[in-house]
Structure formats: structure tokens, C-alpha cells
Amino acid sequence: MTGQSEERSAVRVGGRESGQIELLFHDLSCPFAELDDDPVRDFVLTASSEWLNIEVSVRTWHGDGLDTFLASLAADFRGWRKPDLAVAGR
């Protein structure tokens, strides 16, 4: 991503225990820093667990309600079920 970095720290959510997903919000930047009161923020979201590792770049405009959306996901999430390989015939 282009632009000026606002912060070098990262925010971690979740854990690494079996069936849990860790979310890492990092590389926050302000791509249009030359504009006064720039509402755009870019960051990278990495989701990882025992079987998963996904990374995606995100662009928000005044946050786009992202905090409310993530809070509702967290409230409803009940974890991942580990697949029963015996039932799947493996």
C-alpha cells in the first residue's frame, strides 16, 4: 500500500488454542496523507489458526462501521468445528 504509515503496532484478537482464530490488524496507513482530514485508512488483516492463514488488504472510509460489524461477528462466532475424518470416510 502506498502512503504514510500512521502506526507500526498491531492489534491481535483471539487466540491460538485449538479451534480458535487469531485476527491481526496491522500495517495501518493513511494513503492520502497530503489531504487535510483524510477519511481513508488502509490496513492488512491476517486471520490464522491451526489450518488457516489468510491475509487481505482493507480500505475503509471513516471506518465504514467496521467496528460494529466486527463486534457482531465476535458476538455470534462459536468457533470452528474440527472435521470428523472417520465420518468423512478418510
C-alpha positions in Angstrom: 0.0 0.0 0.0 1.1 3.5 -0.7 1.0 6.4 1.7 2.3 7.4 5.0 2.3 4.9 7.9 0.3 6.1 10.9 1.2 3.4 13.3 3.7 0.5 13.4 1.9 -1.6 16.1 -0.6 -4.3 15.5 -3.9 -5.3 17.2 -4.4 -9.0 17.9 -7.8 -10.5 18.6 -8.5 -14.1 19.5 -6.1 -16.9 20.4 -4.2 -19.8 19.2 -5.9 -22.6 21.1 -7.5 -25.4 19.1 -10.5 -24.3 17.0 -9.8 -20.6 17.6 -8.8 -18.0 15.0 -6.4 -15.1 15.7 -7.1 -11.9 13.8 -4.1 -9.5 13.4 -4.8 -5.9 12.2 -1.6 -4.4 11.1 0.2 -2.0 8.6 -2.2 0.8 9.2 -1.6 3.6 6.7 -3.2 6.9 5.5 -2.9 6.7 1.7 -3.9 10.4 1.1 -1.9 12.0 3.9 -1.4 15.1 1.9 -5.1 15.9 2.2 -6.3 17.6 5.4 -8.7 15.4 7.5 -8.2 12.3 5.2 -11.0 9.8 6.0 -9.4 6.9 4.2 -7.4 4.2 6.2 -5.8 1.1 4.8 -4.7 -1.8 6.8 -3.9 -5.5 6.5 -6.0 -8.2 8.2 -4.4 -11.6 8.8 -6.6 -14.4 10.0 -4.9 -17.6 11.2 -5.5 -20.8 13.1 -4.1 -24.3 13.0 -5.5 -24.9 9.5 -5.9 -21.4 8.2 -3.8 -18.5 7.1 -5.5 -15.7 5.1 -4.2 -12.2 4.5 -6.2 -9.4 2.9 -5.8 -5.6 2.5 -8.7 -3.5 3.6 -9.6 0.1 2.8 -12.1 2.0 5.0 -13.8 5.3 4.7 -14.4 6.8 8.1 -14.3 3.2 9.4 -17.4 2.2 7.3 -19.0 0.8 10.5 -16.2 -1.8 10.6 -16.1 -1.7 14.4 -19.8 -2.6 14.7 -19.5 -5.3 12.1 -16.6 -7.0 13.8 -18.3 -6.7 17.2 -21.3 -8.5 15.8 -19.2 -11.2 14.2 -17.3 -11.8 17.5 -20.6 -12.0 19.5 -22.1 -14.6 17.1 -18.9 -16.7 16.5 -18.9 -20.1 18.2 -15.6 -21.4 16.8 -14.8 -23.8 14.1 -15.8 -27.5 14.3 -12.9 -29.8 13.7 -13.9 -32.2 10.9 -14.6 -35.8 11.8 -12.4 -37.6 9.4 -13.9 -41.0 10.3 -17.3 -39.8 9.2 -16.0 -38.3 6.0 -14.6 -41.8 5.1 -10.9 -40.9 5.4 
